[in-house]
Amino acid sequence: MIELQNVTVTVKPDDAVLLDNVSATLDAPTTAIIGENGSGKSTLAKVLSGLLDYTGSAKIHDIEVATGRKQLARRVGMIIANAAAQVIMPSVAEDIELSLRHLPKDQRQATLEAVLAEHDLAEFADRPALSLSSGQLQRLALASVLATRPDVLIADEPTTMLDARYAKLVGEQLFASEDRQLILITHDLQLAAKCQDIIWIHDAKIAHRGSDAIDRYLEHIG
Ligand SMILES: Nc1ncnc2c1ncn2[C@@H]1O[C@H](COP(=O)(O)OP(=O)(O)OP(=O)(O)O)[C@@H](O)[C@H]1O
C-alpha cells in the first residue's frame, strides 16, 4: 500500500514544480500511471524509489520513503526508464547474481539459471552487460530487479525498447505475481488497461483516476 499526502517536488534554480500537491492512496495490486511527456510520471516514480527529495508525505508499507530508504530497499524494486544506467555489474550473469545475495549460497547457481531462462537471457550470460542491445538491457534490468523478489515493483516504461514478442513476455512477467504491487508508468495504453487502477497525471497533478482515465486522457490529447 502506498500513501501520498500533498507530495510536492520542486527543483532549483527557479523552483520549477515537477509534482504539485499530489495526494492518493494506491492500494490496488496493479496501478497504471499515464500521461503526456513531461507531466510528472517519472518524478512520482523517483519519489517512490527514494531518488528525489519531496515535501509532504510518501509512505510505502507505512514507512516514509525519505527516512526509510534502507528498510524499503529490500522491499521496493524499481526499473528506471534508462535501463543502461541500472545495470551495475560487468557481465549479465553477475548482474543477476548481485540480486541473489539474499539466497543461501548453494541455491544461487540454480536460481541464476532459472532467472536467465525465464527472461530468455541464457545465451548472454557471460556477455559484458553493456554489450547488450537496448531491449536486451531492458530485459536484464527487469530480470535483476525481479530476482530480488520485491513486494512493490515500480516500473517506469519497462517495455519501450522491446519488440512485440518481448513486450508481450515482459507484459506477462510484470503482472505474474499476485503478491507484488505493481506501479506501472507507461505510454502503452493497452498495457495500462490491464491494471486495476489507472491514474492520469497532467501538469504535475492527478487529472483523473479510474477505469475511464484512459478515455479522458485520449479525449484530452485529441
Ligand atoms: N532538474 C530539473 N529541472 C527542471 N525541470 C526538470 C528537472 N527534472 C525534470 N524536469 C521537468 O519536469 C517535468 C516532469 O518530468 P518527468 O520526467 O516526471 O516527466 P514524465 O511524465 O515522466 O515524462 P515522459 O513521458 O516524457 O517520460 C518535465 O517537464 C521535465 O523536463
The ligand as an SDF file (V2000), in Angstrom:
LIG
                    3D

 31 33  0  0  0  0  0  0  0  0999 V2000
   16.1170   19.0100  -12.6770 N   0  0  0  0  0  0  0  0  0  0  0  0
   15.0800   19.5150  -13.3460 C   0  0  0  0  0  0  0  0  0  0  0  0
   14.9510   20.8450  -13.5340 N   0  0  0  0  0  0  0  0  0  0  0  0
   13.9030   21.3620  -14.1990 C   0  0  0  0  0  0  0  0  0  0  0  0
   12.9270   20.6140  -14.7300 N   0  0  0  0  0  0  0  0  0  0  0  0
   13.0080   19.2990  -14.5710 C   0  0  0  0  0  0  0  0  0  0  0  0
   14.0780   18.6600  -13.8890 C   0  0  0  0  0  0  0  0  0  0  0  0
   13.8710   17.3240  -13.9070 N   0  0  0  0  0  0  0  0  0  0  0  0
   12.7170   17.1460  -14.6010 C   0  0  0  0  0  0  0  0  0  0  0  0
   12.2090   18.3030  -15.0040 N   0  0  0  0  0  0  0  0  0  0  0  0
   10.9710   18.5250  -15.7630 C   0  0  0  0  0  0  0  0  0  0  0  0
    9.8940   18.0190  -15.0050 O   0  0  0  0  0  0  0  0  0  0  0  0
    8.8490   17.5990  -15.8680 C   0  0  0  0  0  0  0  0  0  0  0  0
    8.3810   16.2270  -15.4490 C   0  0  0  0  0  0  0  0  0  0  0  0
    9.3640   15.2700  -15.8070 O   0  0  0  0  0  0  0  0  0  0  0  0
    9.0660   13.7220  -15.7290 P   0  0  0  0  0  0  0  0  0  0  0  0
   10.3400   13.0180  -16.0560 O   0  0  0  0  0  0  0  0  0  0  0  0
    8.4220   13.3950  -14.4370 O   0  0  0  0  0  0  0  0  0  0  0  0
    8.0030   13.5470  -16.8920 O   0  0  0  0  0  0  0  0  0  0  0  0
    7.2700   12.2450  -17.4350 P   0  0  0  0  0  0  0  0  0  0  0  0
    5.8110   12.4320  -17.2020 O   0  0  0  0  0  0  0  0  0  0  0  0
    7.8910   11.0190  -16.8480 O   0  0  0  0  0  0  0  0  0  0  0  0
    7.5590   12.3660  -18.9850 O   0  0  0  0  0  0  0  0  0  0  0  0
    7.8900   11.2980  -20.1320 P   0  0  0  0  0  0  0  0  0  0  0  0
    6.5790   10.7130  -20.5490 O   0  0  0  0  0  0  0  0  0  0  0  0
    8.4770   12.1590  -21.1940 O   0  0  0  0  0  0  0  0  0  0  0  0
    8.8470   10.2890  -19.5820 O   0  0  0  0  0  0  0  0  0  0  0  0
    9.4200   17.6790  -17.2740 C   0  0  0  0  0  0  0  0  0  0  0  0
    8.9370   18.8290  -17.9080 O   0  0  0  0  0  0  0  0  0  0  0  0
   10.9200   17.7790  -17.0650 C   0  0  0  0  0  0  0  0  0  0  0  0
   11.5500   18.4840  -18.0920 O   0  0  0  0  0  0  0  0  0  0  0  0
  1  2  1  0
  2  3  1  0
  2  7  2  0
  3  4  2  0
  4  5  1  0
  5  6  2  0
  6  7  1  0
  6 10  1  0
  7  8  1  0
  8  9  2  0
  9 10  1  0
 10 11  1  0
 11 12  1  0
 11 30  1  0
 12 13  1  0
 13 14  1  0
 13 28  1  0
 14 15  1  0
 15 16  1  0
 16 17  2  0
 16 18  1  0
 16 19  1  0
 19 20  1  0
 20 21  2  0
 20 22  1  0
 20 23  1  0
 23 24  1  0
 24 25  2  0
 24 26  1  0
 24 27  1  0
 28 29  1  0
 28 30  1  0
 30 31  1  0
M  END
$$$$
